[in-house]
Amino acid sequence: MQIEVPSDKYDAAIATMGEKIKRGQVNGVTDPAEAKNIVRKGHFTYEQAKNIAKAGTVKSLTYDAVNGVIIASSAF
């Protein structure tokens, strides 16, 4: 199962996952290079994700409107 992280936190997440693999904290994985296959880079930065999550902000309303159009067009 992949873990998606904000785009600006990707490099740190790869390093952290590699360390966890080295310590044996990830079941079934022994090669720290596999961290790149487990961690996926997200489309948004951490700040953008926080702003989208806040209900009623311009960014969250814009995201909801665009996402709603995409969902409605596929349903239609």
All heavy atoms as TSV, in Angstrom:
chain	resi	resn	atom	element	x	y	z
A	1	MET	N	N	0.842	-1.175	0.000
A	1	MET	CA	C	0.000	0.000	0.000
A	1	MET	C	C	0.888	1.239	0.000
A	1	MET	O	O	1.835	1.332	0.783
A	1	MET	CB	C	-0.877	-0.009	1.246
A	1	MET	CG	C	-1.824	1.121	1.326
A	1	MET	SD	S	-2.975	0.766	2.650
A	1	MET	CE	C	-3.327	2.396	3.181
A	2	GLN	N	N	0.593	2.179	-0.882
A	2	GLN	CA	C	1.393	3.397	-0.954
A	2	GLN	C	C	0.884	4.446	0.025
A	2	GLN	O	O	-0.300	4.496	0.346
A	2	GLN	CB	C	1.350	3.976	-2.360
A	2	GLN	CG	C	2.185	3.215	-3.350
A	2	GLN	CD	C	2.298	3.964	-4.667
A	2	GLN	OE1	O	1.372	4.629	-5.080
A	2	GLN	NE2	N	3.426	3.834	-5.301
A	3	ILE	N	N	1.806	5.293	0.448
A	3	ILE	CA	C	1.493	6.411	1.324
A	3	ILE	C	C	1.736	7.685	0.527
A	3	ILE	O	O	2.835	7.885	0.004
A	3	ILE	CB	C	2.390	6.398	2.572
A	3	ILE	CG1	C	2.189	5.101	3.349
A	3	ILE	CG2	C	2.118	7.613	3.443
A	3	ILE	CD1	C	3.198	4.887	4.444
A	4	GLU	N	N	0.712	8.531	0.417
A	4	GLU	CA	C	0.868	9.787	-0.313
A	4	GLU	C	C	1.237	10.884	0.669
A	4	GLU	O	O	0.600	11.030	1.712
A	4	GLU	CB	C	-0.427	10.144	-1.038
A	4	GLU	CG	C	-0.280	11.368	-1.908
A	4	GLU	CD	C	-1.501	11.612	-2.778
A	4	GLU	OE1	O	-2.258	10.656	-3.031
A	4	GLU	OE2	O	-1.693	12.753	-3.200
A	5	VAL	N	N	2.268	11.653	0.323
A	5	VAL	CA	C	2.731	12.749	1.168
A	5	VAL	C	C	2.716	14.043	0.356
A	5	VAL	O	O	2.766	14.005	-0.872
A	5	VAL	CB	C	4.150	12.487	1.717
A	5	VAL	CG1	C	4.167	11.259	2.611
A	5	VAL	CG2	C	5.158	12.338	0.621
A	6	PRO	N	N	2.633	15.190	1.033
A	6	PRO	CA	C	2.686	16.461	0.303
A	6	PRO	C	C	3.964	16.568	-0.520
A	6	PRO	O	O	5.016	16.042	-0.131
A	6	PRO	CB	C	2.660	17.511	1.420
A	6	PRO	CG	C	2.040	16.824	2.582
A	6	PRO	CD	C	2.455	15.383	2.466
A	7	SER	N	N	3.869	17.251	-1.650
A	7	SER	CA	C	5.005	17.316	-2.572
A	7	SER	C	C	6.244	17.942	-1.942
A	7	SER	O	O	7.365	17.536	-2.259
A	7	SER	CB	C	4.614	18.083	-3.835
A	7	SER	OG	O	4.176	19.389	-3.513
A	8	ASP	N	N	6.065	18.890	-1.028
A	8	ASP	CA	C	7.233	19.523	-0.421
A	8	ASP	C	C	7.826	18.698	0.722
A	8	ASP	O	O	8.903	19.001	1.203
A	8	ASP	CB	C	6.906	20.939	0.056
A	8	ASP	CG	C	5.746	20.994	1.031
A	8	ASP	OD1	O	4.904	20.074	1.029
A	8	ASP	OD2	O	5.664	21.979	1.795
A	9	LYS	N	N	7.162	17.650	1.143
A	9	LYS	CA	C	7.665	16.777	2.211
A	9	LYS	C	C	8.143	15.427	1.673
A	9	LYS	O	O	8.524	14.545	2.441
A	9	LYS	CB	C	6.551	16.520	3.242
A	9	LYS	CG	C	5.918	17.751	3.819
A	9	LYS	CD	C	6.793	18.381	4.837
A	9	LYS	CE	C	6.063	19.566	5.466
A	9	LYS	NZ	N	6.889	20.276	6.396
A	10	TYR	N	N	8.152	15.251	0.361
A	10	TYR	CA	C	8.464	13.962	-0.260
A	10	TYR	C	C	9.867	13.456	0.077
A	10	TYR	O	O	10.036	12.306	0.486
A	10	TYR	CB	C	8.283	14.067	-1.773
A	10	TYR	CG	C	8.601	12.805	-2.517
A	10	TYR	CD1	C	7.751	11.709	-2.458
A	10	TYR	CD2	C	9.759	12.694	-3.290
A	10	TYR	CE1	C	8.046	10.536	-3.146
A	10	TYR	CE2	C	10.047	11.532	-3.976
A	10	TYR	CZ	C	9.190	10.460	-3.902
A	10	TYR	OH	O	9.482	9.308	-4.574
A	11	ASP	N	N	10.873	14.304	-0.088
A	11	ASP	CA	C	12.264	13.865	0.150
A	11	ASP	C	C	12.475	13.428	1.598
A	11	ASP	O	O	13.124	12.415	1.863
A	11	ASP	CB	C	13.244	14.970	-0.221
A	11	ASP	CG	C	13.248	15.264	-1.717
A	11	ASP	OD1	O	12.993	14.324	-2.497
A	11	ASP	OD2	O	13.494	16.420	-2.092
A	12	ALA	N	N	11.899	14.173	2.536
A	12	ALA	CA	C	12.024	13.813	3.950
A	12	ALA	C	C	11.283	12.509	4.238
A	12	ALA	O	O	11.749	11.682	5.031
A	12	ALA	CB	C	11.481	14.932	4.831
A	13	ALA	N	N	10.151	12.301	3.587
A	13	ALA	CA	C	9.375	11.074	3.797
A	13	ALA	C	C	10.120	9.857	3.263
A	13	ALA	O	O	10.088	8.784	3.879
A	13	ALA	CB	C	8.006	11.197	3.135
A	14	ILE	N	N	10.802	10.008	2.126
A	14	ILE	CA	C	11.596	8.911	1.568
A	14	ILE	C	C	12.714	8.531	2.549
A	14	ILE	O	O	12.951	7.354	2.817
A	14	ILE	CB	C	12.193	9.299	0.191
A	14	ILE	CG1	C	11.088	9.426	-0.846
A	14	ILE	CG2	C	13.248	8.303	-0.268
A	14	ILE	CD1	C	10.471	8.136	-1.283
A	15	ALA	N	N	13.389	9.537	3.081
A	15	ALA	CA	C	14.480	9.278	4.023
A	15	ALA	C	C	13.963	8.611	5.293
A	15	ALA	O	O	14.562	7.649	5.794
A	15	ALA	CB	C	15.193	10.586	4.367
A	16	THR	N	N	12.846	9.090	5.806
A	16	THR	CA	C	12.259	8.509	7.016
A	16	THR	C	C	11.819	7.068	6.780
A	16	THR	O	O	12.058	6.191	7.608
A	16	THR	CB	C	11.059	9.358	7.484
A	16	THR	OG1	O	11.507	10.697	7.731
A	16	THR	CG2	C	10.447	8.789	8.746
A	17	MET	N	N	11.177	6.816	5.647
A	17	MET	CA	C	10.736	5.452	5.343
A	17	MET	C	C	11.939	4.525	5.176
A	17	MET	O	O	11.912	3.384	5.614
A	17	MET	CB	C	9.873	5.442	4.085
A	17	MET	CG	C	9.305	4.078	3.754
A	17	MET	SD	S	8.259	3.351	5.039
A	17	MET	CE	C	6.809	4.362	4.888
A	18	GLY	N	N	12.999	5.016	4.560
A	18	GLY	CA	C	14.222	4.215	4.419
A	18	GLY	C	C	14.793	3.825	5.775
A	18	GLY	O	O	15.225	2.685	5.971
A	19	GLU	N	N	14.784	4.756	6.718
A	19	GLU	CA	C	15.269	4.471	8.073
A	19	GLU	C	C	14.382	3.437	8.767
A	19	GLU	O	O	14.871	2.551	9.450
A	19	GLU	CB	C	15.336	5.754	8.906
A	19	GLU	CG	C	16.462	6.676	8.506
A	19	GLU	CD	C	17.826	6.026	8.667
A	19	GLU	OE1	O	18.061	5.353	9.700
A	19	GLU	OE2	O	18.656	6.163	7.752
A	20	LYS	N	N	13.074	3.565	8.596
A	20	LYS	CA	C	12.159	2.598	9.210
A	20	LYS	C	C	12.357	1.201	8.630
A	20	LYS	O	O	12.280	0.207	9.350
A	20	LYS	CB	C	10.703	3.043	9.024
A	20	LYS	CG	C	10.347	4.233	9.880
A	20	LYS	CD	C	8.889	4.576	9.755
A	20	LYS	CE	C	8.587	5.748	10.650
A	20	LYS	NZ	N	7.327	5.611	11.335
A	21	ILE	N	N	12.644	1.137	7.342
A	21	ILE	CA	C	12.905	-0.158	6.712
A	21	ILE	C	C	14.196	-0.756	7.264
A	21	ILE	O	O	14.260	-1.945	7.576
A	21	ILE	CB	C	12.957	-0.025	5.178
A	21	ILE	CG1	C	11.561	0.315	4.633
A	21	ILE	CG2	C	13.498	-1.289	4.533
A	21	ILE	CD1	C	11.538	0.702	3.168
A	22	LYS	N	N	15.242	0.072	7.430
A	22	LYS	CA	C	16.517	-0.401	7.978
A	22	LYS	C	C	16.351	-0.967	9.385
A	22	LYS	O	O	17.001	-1.935	9.760
A	22	LYS	CB	C	17.539	0.739	8.028
A	22	LYS	CG	C	18.160	1.077	6.708
A	22	LYS	CD	C	19.160	2.207	6.890
A	22	LYS	CE	C	19.665	2.717	5.554
A	22	LYS	NZ	N	20.579	3.857	5.729
A	23	ARG	N	N	15.463	-0.334	10.174
A	23	ARG	CA	C	15.234	-0.783	11.550
A	23	ARG	C	C	14.291	-1.976	11.634
A	23	ARG	O	O	14.030	-2.475	12.724
A	23	ARG	CB	C	14.677	0.363	12.389
A	23	ARG	CG	C	15.729	1.402	12.736
A	23	ARG	CD	C	15.156	2.458	13.608
A	23	ARG	NE	N	14.669	3.505	12.691
A	23	ARG	CZ	C	13.870	4.488	13.017
A	23	ARG	NH1	N	13.400	4.592	14.227
A	23	ARG	NH2	N	13.508	5.380	12.128
A	24	GLY	N	N	13.751	-2.420	10.494
A	24	GLY	CA	C	12.861	-3.572	10.483
A	24	GLY	C	C	11.444	-3.271	10.910
A	24	GLY	O	O	10.706	-4.166	11.319
A	25	GLN	N	N	11.028	-2.010	10.816
A	25	GLN	CA	C	9.697	-1.619	11.253
A	25	GLN	C	C	8.634	-1.751	10.159
A	25	GLN	O	O	7.468	-1.522	10.415
A	25	GLN	CB	C	9.711	-0.174	11.763
A	25	GLN	CG	C	10.543	0.000	13.013
A	25	GLN	CD	C	10.601	1.442	13.462
A	25	GLN	OE1	O	10.590	2.354	12.639
A	25	GLN	NE2	N	10.645	1.643	14.769
A	26	VAL	N	N	9.051	-2.122	8.942
A	26	VAL	CA	C	8.113	-2.298	7.832
A	26	VAL	C	C	8.086	-3.777	7.481
A	26	VAL	O	O	9.076	-4.323	6.999
A	26	VAL	CB	C	8.524	-1.440	6.615
A	26	VAL	CG1	C	7.531	-1.610	5.482
A	26	VAL	CG2	C	8.639	0.027	7.009
A	27	ASN	N	N	6.966	-4.408	7.725
A	27	ASN	CA	C	6.847	-5.855	7.494
A	27	ASN	C	C	6.993	-6.204	6.014
A	27	ASN	O	O	6.387	-5.570	5.158
A	27	ASN	CB	C	5.495	-6.363	7.987
A	27	ASN	CG	C	5.372	-6.297	9.487
A	27	ASN	OD1	O	6.370	-6.341	10.192
A	27	ASN	ND2	N	4.160	-6.188	9.972
A	28	GLY	N	N	7.804	-7.213	5.734
A	28	GLY	CA	C	7.959	-7.728	4.386
A	28	GLY	C	C	8.889	-6.933	3.490
A	28	GLY	O	O	9.045	-7.253	2.324
A	29	VAL	N	N	9.509	-5.889	4.001
A	29	VAL	CA	C	10.422	-5.074	3.197
A	29	VAL	C	C	11.764	-5.006	3.918
A	29	VAL	O	O	11.828	-4.653	5.087
A	29	VAL	CB	C	9.863	-3.647	2.981
A	29	VAL	CG1	C	10.787	-2.840	2.100
A	29	VAL	CG2	C	8.465	-3.682	2.389
A	30	THR	N	N	12.843	-5.327	3.191
A	30	THR	CA	C	14.179	-5.299	3.801
A	30	THR	C	C	15.130	-4.340	3.086
A	30	THR	O	O	16.147	-3.975	3.651
A	30	THR	CB	C	14.805	-6.705	3.789
A	30	THR	OG1	O	14.828	-7.196	2.445
A	30	THR	CG2	C	14.009	-7.666	4.666
A	31	ASP	N	N	14.800	-3.937	1.877
A	31	ASP	CA	C	15.668	-3.054	1.096
A	31	ASP	C	C	15.208	-1.605	1.247
A	31	ASP	O	O	14.100	-1.253	0.843
A	31	ASP	CB	C	15.607	-3.462	-0.386
A	31	ASP	CG	C	16.546	-2.650	-1.255
A	31	ASP	OD1	O	17.408	-1.937	-0.697
A	31	ASP	OD2	O	16.419	-2.742	-2.491
A	32	PRO	N	N	16.043	-0.728	1.819
A	32	PRO	CA	C	15.661	0.678	1.993
A	32	PRO	C	C	15.359	1.406	0.678
A	32	PRO	O	O	14.640	2.397	0.671
A	32	PRO	CB	C	16.881	1.305	2.677
A	32	PRO	CG	C	17.597	0.171	3.305
A	32	PRO	CD	C	17.330	-1.025	2.439
A	33	ALA	N	N	15.857	0.892	-0.446
A	33	ALA	CA	C	15.569	1.511	-1.742
A	33	ALA	C	C	14.097	1.358	-2.124
A	33	ALA	O	O	13.590	2.097	-2.974
A	33	ALA	CB	C	16.459	0.906	-2.823
A	34	GLU	N	N	13.404	0.426	-1.492
A	34	GLU	CA	C	11.978	0.219	-1.748
A	34	GLU	C	C	11.121	1.362	-1.210
A	34	GLU	O	O	9.928	1.436	-1.493
A	34	GLU	CB	C	11.509	-1.099	-1.132
A	34	GLU	CG	C	11.951	-2.313	-1.889
A	34	GLU	CD	C	11.309	-2.403	-3.262
A	34	GLU	OE1	O	10.082	-2.261	-3.373
A	34	GLU	OE2	O	12.055	-2.602	-4.231
A	35	ALA	N	N	11.717	2.265	-0.444
A	35	ALA	CA	C	10.971	3.395	0.106
A	35	ALA	C	C	10.329	4.222	-1.008
A	35	ALA	O	O	9.222	4.742	-0.847
A	35	ALA	CB	C	11.887	4.271	0.954
A	36	LYS	N	N	10.994	4.311	-2.157
A	36	LYS	CA	C	10.442	5.075	-3.282
A	36	LYS	C	C	9.195	4.428	-3.856
A	36	LYS	O	O	8.379	5.102	-4.471
A	36	LYS	CB	C	11.495	5.247	-4.372
A	36	LYS	CG	C	12.609	6.165	-3.964
A	36	LYS	CD	C	13.593	6.394	-5.080
A	36	LYS	CE	C	14.684	7.349	-4.610
A	36	LYS	NZ	N	15.650	7.631	-5.644
A	37	ASN	N	N	9.038	3.119	-3.671
A	37	ASN	CA	C	7.842	2.434	-4.143
A	37	ASN	C	C	6.702	2.505	-3.141
A	37	ASN	O	O	5.553	2.246	-3.486
A	37	ASN	CB	C	8.149	0.970	-4.457
A	37	ASN	CG	C	9.139	0.838	-5.587
A	37	ASN	OD1	O	9.163	1.640	-6.512
A	37	ASN	ND2	N	9.976	-0.173	-5.508
A	38	ILE	N	N	7.020	2.822	-1.897
A	38	ILE	CA	C	6.003	2.879	-0.847
A	38	ILE	C	C	5.446	4.289	-0.700
A	38	ILE	O	O	4.252	4.476	-0.505
A	38	ILE	CB	C	6.594	2.389	0.488
A	38	ILE	CG1	C	7.008	0.927	0.360
A	38	ILE	CG2	C	5.616	2.584	1.628
A	38	ILE	CD1	C	7.801	0.396	1.541
A	39	VAL	N	N	6.310	5.291	-0.814
A	39	VAL	CA	C	5.905	6.687	-0.637
A	39	VAL	C	C	5.626	7.307	-1.998
A	39	VAL	O	O	6.441	7.196	-2.915
A	39	VAL	CB	C	6.998	7.485	0.107
A	39	VAL	CG1	C	6.601	8.932	0.264
A	39	VAL	CG2	C	7.272	6.857	1.468
A	40	ARG	N	N	4.470	7.963	-2.120
A	40	ARG	CA	C	4.086	8.607	-3.382
A	40	ARG	C	C	4.000	10.110	-3.173
A	40	ARG	O	O	3.475	10.587	-2.174
A	40	ARG	CB	C	2.737	8.075	-3.847
A	40	ARG	CG	C	2.284	8.696	-5.148
A	40	ARG	CD	C	1.054	8.059	-5.691
A	40	ARG	NE	N	-0.030	8.140	-4.717
A	40	ARG	CZ	C	-1.258	7.719	-4.946
A	40	ARG	NH1	N	-1.562	7.150	-6.082
A	40	ARG	NH2	N	-2.188	7.835	-4.028
A	41	LYS	N	N	4.519	10.862	-4.129
A	41	LYS	CA	C	4.514	12.320	-4.063
A	41	LYS	C	C	3.129	12.848	-4.433
A	41	LYS	O	O	2.583	12.519	-5.487
A	41	LYS	CB	C	5.564	12.878	-5.027
A	41	LYS	CG	C	5.789	14.362	-4.906
A	41	LYS	CD	C	6.937	14.777	-5.812
A	41	LYS	CE	C	7.329	16.209	-5.585
A	41	LYS	NZ	N	8.497	16.564	-6.386
A	42	GLY	N	N	2.543	13.659	-3.558
A	42	GLY	CA	C	1.227	14.227	-3.799
A	42	GLY	C	C	1.283	15.399	-4.775
A	42	GLY	O	O	2.351	15.880	-5.148
A	43	HIS	N	N	0.113	15.859	-5.162
A	43	HIS	CA	C	0.020	16.967	-6.119
A	43	HIS	C	C	0.069	18.336	-5.442
A	43	HIS	O	O	0.282	19.341	-6.111
A	43	HIS	CB	C	-1.273	16.865	-6.915
A	43	HIS	CG	C	-1.346	15.630	-7.755
A	43	HIS	ND1	N	-0.610	15.456	-8.897
A	43	HIS	CD2	C	-2.054	14.490	-7.593
A	43	HIS	CE1	C	-0.871	14.279	-9.419
A	43	HIS	NE2	N	-1.737	13.663	-8.642
A	44	PHE	N	N	-0.158	18.380	-4.142
A	44	PHE	CA	C	-0.234	19.642	-3.419
A	44	PHE	C	C	0.859	19.723	-2.366
A	44	PHE	O	O	1.337	18.699	-1.874
A	44	PHE	CB	C	-1.591	19.788	-2.723
A	44	PHE	CG	C	-2.753	19.760	-3.672
A	44	PHE	CD1	C	-3.542	18.637	-3.782
A	44	PHE	CD2	C	-3.037	20.850	-4.467
A	44	PHE	CE1	C	-4.602	18.592	-4.662
A	44	PHE	CE2	C	-4.099	20.824	-5.350
A	44	PHE	CZ	C	-4.884	19.695	-5.449
A	45	THR	N	N	1.230	20.962	-1.995
A	45	THR	CA	C	2.160	21.162	-0.895
A	45	THR	C	C	1.387	21.016	0.415
A	45	THR	O	O	0.156	20.961	0.426
A	45	THR	CB	C	2.806	22.559	-0.942
A	45	THR	OG1	O	1.794	23.536	-0.739
A	45	THR	CG2	C	3.537	22.793	-2.250
A	46	TYR	N	N	2.103	20.997	1.514
A	46	TYR	CA	C	1.474	20.861	2.826
A	46	TYR	C	C	0.558	22.045	3.108
A	46	TYR	O	O	-0.565	21.879	3.587
A	46	TYR	CB	C	2.553	20.725	3.902
A	46	TYR	CG	C	1.996	20.554	5.286
A	46	TYR	CD1	C	1.352	19.381	5.648
A	46	TYR	CD2	C	2.112	21.564	6.231
A	46	TYR	CE1	C	0.834	19.217	6.914
A	46	TYR	CE2	C	1.597	21.412	7.499
A	46	TYR	CZ	C	0.962	20.241	7.835
A	46	TYR	OH	O	0.441	20.079	9.097
A	47	GLU	N	N	1.015	23.243	2.797
A	47	GLU	CA	C	0.209	24.448	3.029
A	47	GLU	C	C	-1.054	24.442	2.169
A	47	GLU	O	O	-2.127	24.824	2.624
A	47	GLU	CB	C	1.025	25.717	2.765
A	47	GLU	CG	C	2.037	26.026	3.840
A	47	GLU	CD	C	1.403	26.261	5.200
A	47	GLU	OE1	O	0.370	26.962	5.281
A	47	GLU	OE2	O	1.943	25.728	6.192
A	48	GLN	N	N	-0.937	24.030	0.917
A	48	GLN	CA	C	-2.108	23.958	0.044
A	48	GLN	C	C	-3.117	22.947	0.581
A	48	GLN	O	O	-4.317	23.219	0.579
A	48	GLN	CB	C	-1.697	23.566	-1.372
A	48	GLN	CG	C	-0.965	24.651	-2.117
A	48	GLN	CD	C	-0.408	24.155	-3.445
A	48	GLN	OE1	O	-0.007	23.007	-3.573
A	48	GLN	NE2	N	-0.392	25.044	-4.428
A	49	ALA	N	N	-2.651	21.813	1.046
A	49	ALA	CA	C	-3.552	20.792	1.591
A	49	ALA	C	C	-4.260	21.301	2.833
A	49	ALA	O	O	-5.460	21.047	3.016
A	49	ALA	CB	C	-2.775	19.525	1.912
A	50	LYS	N	N	-3.537	22.039	3.686
A	50	LYS	CA	C	-4.171	22.607	4.876
A	50	LYS	C	C	-5.251	23.612	4.482
A	50	LYS	O	O	-6.325	23.636	5.070
A	50	LYS	CB	C	-3.136	23.289	5.771
A	50	LYS	CG	C	-2.333	22.337	6.587
A	50	LYS	CD	C	-1.441	22.956	7.654
A	50	LYS	CE	C	-1.191	24.418	7.601
A	50	LYS	NZ	N	-0.230	24.903	8.590
A	51	ASN	N	N	-4.977	24.448	3.474
A	51	ASN	CA	C	-5.957	25.443	3.044
A	51	ASN	C	C	-7.181	24.795	2.403
A	51	ASN	O	O	-8.301	25.265	2.578
A	51	ASN	CB	C	-5.321	26.439	2.077
A	51	ASN	CG	C	-4.379	27.390	2.767
A	51	ASN	OD1	O	-4.498	27.630	3.961
A	51	ASN	ND2	N	-3.421	27.922	2.040
A	52	ILE	N	N	-6.974	23.724	1.667
A	52	ILE	CA	C	-8.100	23.016	1.048
A	52	ILE	C	C	-8.975	22.383	2.126
A	52	ILE	O	O	-10.198	22.362	2.009
A	52	ILE	CB	C	-7.593	21.956	0.053
A	52	ILE	CG1	C	-7.000	22.649	-1.182
A	52	ILE	CG2	C	-8.698	20.997	-0.361
A	52	ILE	CD1	C	-6.243	21.725	-2.110
A	53	ALA	N	N	-8.345	21.899	3.182
A	53	ALA	CA	C	-9.089	21.223	4.247
A	53	ALA	C	C	-9.932	22.181	5.077
A	53	ALA	O	O	-10.908	21.771	5.690
A	53	ALA	CB	C	-8.127	20.472	5.150
A	54	LYS	N	N	-9.570	23.449	5.102
A	54	LYS	CA	C	-10.347	24.426	5.858
A	54	LYS	C	C	-11.650	24.713	5.113
A	54	LYS	O	O	-11.636	25.174	3.984
A	54	LYS	CB	C	-9.562	25.729	6.020
A	54	LYS	CG	C	-8.360	25.612	6.904
A	54	LYS	CD	C	-7.643	26.946	6.979
A	54	LYS	CE	C	-6.359	26.832	7.758
A	54	LYS	NZ	N	-5.586	28.081	7.713
A	55	ALA	N	N	-12.761	24.439	5.757
A	55	ALA	CA	C	-14.069	24.637	5.124
A	55	ALA	C	C	-14.349	26.130	4.934
A	55	ALA	O	O	-14.106	26.942	5.825
A	55	ALA	CB	C	-15.156	24.012	5.978
A	56	GLY	N	N	-14.830	26.477	3.757
A	56	GLY	CA	C	-15.257	27.848	3.504
A	56	GLY	C	C	-14.198	28.781	2.965
A	56	GLY	O	O	-14.502	29.925	2.655
A	57	THR	N	N	-12.964	28.350	2.840
A	57	THR	CA	C	-11.955	29.232	2.271
A	57	THR	C	C	-12.092	29.241	0.750
A	57	THR	O	O	-12.703	28.351	0.161
A	57	THR	CB	C	-10.522	28.774	2.649
A	57	THR	OG1	O	-10.292	27.491	2.093
A	57	THR	CG2	C	-10.321	28.755	4.151
A	58	VAL	N	N	-11.530	30.249	0.129
A	58	VAL	CA	C	-11.616	30.375	-1.323
A	58	VAL	C	C	-10.994	29.160	-1.998
A	58	VAL	O	O	-11.544	28.618	-2.959
A	58	VAL	CB	C	-10.927	31.677	-1.795
A	58	VAL	CG1	C	-10.867	31.746	-3.303
A	58	VAL	CG2	C	-11.644	32.885	-1.228
A	59	LYS	N	N	-9.857	28.717	-1.490
A	59	LYS	CA	C	-9.186	27.567	-2.106
A	59	LYS	C	C	-10.029	26.304	-1.981
A	59	LYS	O	O	-10.122	25.522	-2.915
A	59	LYS	CB	C	-7.817	27.341	-1.484
A	59	LYS	CG	C	-6.805	28.368	-1.917
A	59	LYS	CD	C	-5.423	27.982	-1.470
A	59	LYS	CE	C	-4.472	29.078	-1.897
A	59	LYS	NZ	N	-3.207	28.590	-2.327
A	60	SER	N	N	-10.655	26.091	-0.811
A	60	SER	CA	C	-11.448	24.875	-0.648
A	60	SER	C	C	-12.699	24.938	-1.520
A	60	SER	O	O	-13.114	23.937	-2.097
A	60	SER	CB	C	-11.831	24.640	0.809
A	60	SER	OG	O	-12.790	25.575	1.253
A	61	LEU	N	N	-13.294	26.117	-1.641
A	61	LEU	CA	C	-14.475	26.251	-2.488
A	61	LEU	C	C	-14.125	26.056	-3.956
A	61	LEU	O	O	-14.867	25.413	-4.705
A	61	LEU	CB	C	-15.124	27.622	-2.281
A	61	LEU	CG	C	-15.720	27.855	-0.889
A	61	LEU	CD1	C	-16.203	29.290	-0.767
A	61	LEU	CD2	C	-16.841	26.885	-0.611
A	62	THR	N	N	-12.968	26.586	-4.380
A	62	THR	CA	C	-12.520	26.396	-5.758
A	62	THR	C	C	-12.245	24.924	-6.026
A	62	THR	O	O	-12.664	24.380	-7.047
A	62	THR	CB	C	-11.239	27.215	-6.018
A	62	THR	OG1	O	-11.497	28.576	-5.723
A	62	THR	CG2	C	-10.776	27.081	-7.451
A	63	TYR	N	N	-11.577	24.267	-5.087
A	63	TYR	CA	C	-11.278	22.839	-5.240
A	63	TYR	C	C	-12.581	22.039	-5.305
A	63	TYR	O	O	-12.737	21.167	-6.151
A	63	TYR	CB	C	-10.411	22.350	-4.082
A	63	TYR	CG	C	-10.104	20.871	-4.155
A	63	TYR	CD1	C	-9.115	20.395	-5.018
A	63	TYR	CD2	C	-10.814	19.952	-3.398
A	63	TYR	CE1	C	-8.838	19.045	-5.110
A	63	TYR	CE2	C	-10.543	18.600	-3.481
A	63	TYR	CZ	C	-9.553	18.163	-4.332
A	63	TYR	OH	O	-9.286	16.819	-4.414
A	64	ASP	N	N	-13.527	22.348	-4.419
A	64	ASP	CA	C	-14.806	21.638	-4.412
A	64	ASP	C	C	-15.563	21.852	-5.715
A	64	ASP	O	O	-16.175	20.927	-6.241
A	64	ASP	CB	C	-15.678	22.090	-3.236
A	64	ASP	CG	C	-15.129	21.620	-1.894
A	64	ASP	OD1	O	-14.301	20.686	-1.888
A	64	ASP	OD2	O	-15.539	22.177	-0.861
A	65	ALA	N	N	-15.523	23.073	-6.252
A	65	ALA	CA	C	-16.230	23.362	-7.501
A	65	ALA	C	C	-15.623	22.583	-8.663
A	65	ALA	O	O	-16.340	21.972	-9.457
A	65	ALA	CB	C	-16.181	24.861	-7.784
A	66	VAL	N	N	-14.311	22.576	-8.763
A	66	VAL	CA	C	-13.642	21.856	-9.850
A	66	VAL	C	C	-13.873	20.362	-9.702
A	66	VAL	O	O	-14.196	19.671	-10.674
A	66	VAL	CB	C	-12.124	22.180	-9.869
A	66	VAL	CG1	C	-11.387	21.263	-10.819
A	66	VAL	CG2	C	-11.915	23.635	-10.238
A	67	ASN	N	N	-13.712	19.846	-8.481
A	67	ASN	CA	C	-13.908	18.421	-8.238
A	67	ASN	C	C	-15.363	18.022	-8.512
A	67	ASN	O	O	-15.622	16.971	-9.067
A	67	ASN	CB	C	-13.518	18.070	-6.801
A	67	ASN	CG	C	-13.372	16.596	-6.600
A	67	ASN	OD1	O	-12.924	15.886	-7.487
A	67	ASN	ND2	N	-13.744	16.115	-5.426
A	68	GLY	N	N	-16.306	18.875	-8.143
A	68	GLY	CA	C	-17.718	18.600	-8.389
A	68	GLY	C	C	-18.047	18.528	-9.866
A	68	GLY	O	O	-18.819	17.681	-10.305
A	69	VAL	N	N	-17.444	19.410	-10.649
A	69	VAL	CA	C	-17.654	19.405	-12.103
A	69	VAL	C	C	-17.119	18.110	-12.706
A	69	VAL	O	O	-17.752	17.504	-13.565
A	69	VAL	CB	C	-16.998	20.631	-12.759
A	69	VAL	CG1	C	-16.962	20.509	-14.266
A	69	VAL	CG2	C	-17.739	21.901	-12.341
A	70	ILE	N	N	-15.954	17.688	-12.241
A	70	ILE	CA	C	-15.353	16.454	-12.767
A	70	ILE	C	C	-16.220	15.256	-12.414
A	70	ILE	O	O	-16.508	14.415	-13.257
A	70	ILE	CB	C	-13.926	16.281	-12.208
A	70	ILE	CG1	C	-13.014	17.355	-12.783
A	70	ILE	CG2	C	-13.376	14.891	-12.530
A	70	ILE	CD1	C	-11.657	17.442	-12.122
A	71	ILE	N	N	-16.689	15.190	-11.180
A	71	ILE	CA	C	-17.532	14.068	-10.759
A	71	ILE	C	C	-18.865	14.088	-11.489
A	71	ILE	O	O	-19.353	13.067	-11.958
A	71	ILE	CB	C	-17.720	14.094	-9.228
A	71	ILE	CG1	C	-16.406	13.768	-8.534
A	71	ILE	CG2	C	-18.814	13.100	-8.797
A	71	ILE	CD1	C	-16.415	13.977	-7.055
A	72	ALA	N	N	-19.450	15.285	-11.615
A	72	ALA	CA	C	-20.746	15.385	-12.294
A	72	ALA	C	C	-20.642	15.027	-13.763
A	72	ALA	O	O	-21.539	14.386	-14.325
A	72	ALA	CB	C	-21.290	16.802	-12.128
A	73	SER	N	N	-19.554	15.402	-14.416
A	73	SER	CA	C	-19.408	15.101	-15.839
A	73	SER	C	C	-19.260	13.601	-16.077
A	73	SER	O	O	-19.779	13.072	-17.041
A	73	SER	CB	C	-18.224	15.857	-16.440
A	73	SER	OG	O	-17.009	15.398	-15.886
A	74	SER	N	N	-18.577	12.915	-15.159
A	74	SER	CA	C	-18.438	11.471	-15.327
A	74	SER	C	C	-19.758	10.755	-15.036
A	74	SER	O	O	-20.056	9.733	-15.649
A	74	SER	CB	C	-17.314	10.920	-14.449
A	74	SER	OG	O	-17.666	11.052	-13.083
A	75	ALA	N	N	-20.551	11.288	-14.113
A	75	ALA	CA	C	-21.834	10.681	-13.796
A	75	ALA	C	C	-22.853	10.959	-14.909
A	75	ALA	O	O	-23.723	10.144	-15.185
A	75	ALA	CB	C	-22.359	11.208	-12.464
A	76	PHE	N	N	-22.738	12.123	-15.509
A	76	PHE	CA	C	-23.677	12.524	-16.543
A	76	PHE	C	C	-23.458	11.721	-17.794
A	76	PHE	O	O	-24.279	11.186	-18.427
A	76	PHE	CB	C	-23.515	14.020	-16.842
A	76	PHE	CG	C	-24.539	14.574	-17.780
A	76	PHE	CD1	C	-25.873	14.513	-17.439
A	76	PHE	CD2	C	-24.174	15.137	-18.973
A	76	PHE	CE1	C	-26.826	15.031	-18.299
A	76	PHE	CE2	C	-25.120	15.657	-19.829
A	76	PHE	CZ	C	-26.450	15.606	-19.490
